[in-house]
């Protein structure tokens, strides 16, 4: 069974007279499991579903297996370096693909 999920993080556009929109509908990739379908195809389907739902931007972190689809699907790199902090652990040499995010 395959699974794709994302969560919504509403954002407001403040004080920009160039734009008539007041909100940006952003989503963030959360949990994706590809067993029968290729992960890149699964994420392509997720992008289509999000677009059809009126999403403005689709974001994904460079965690887990996400590196397999980020470049091929033309995700743009963010404008900041993310630093992952694991409570009370110092893990040098750990790569983003070896991490996952759990929302509480």
C-alpha angles and dihedrals in degrees: 000000000000125000133189124179141169137176131224124241109184116214131190128219107224128196100346110133092186092071127062091196118093098190139043117211103218128177131190125211109245119169124003125177119183116185106138097021129055110257093234091054091046091053091046087057090048090053090051092048091049093048091050088051091056098256115164100196133016115203131191133180122229091249134122112352095337092112087073092069108021098084098033091052091047099244108174119234115251123248095246139054112245119221118201117214119197110196112258094347131108108200112175117192094026112144124213090244087064093059136075132191123232117194116214 
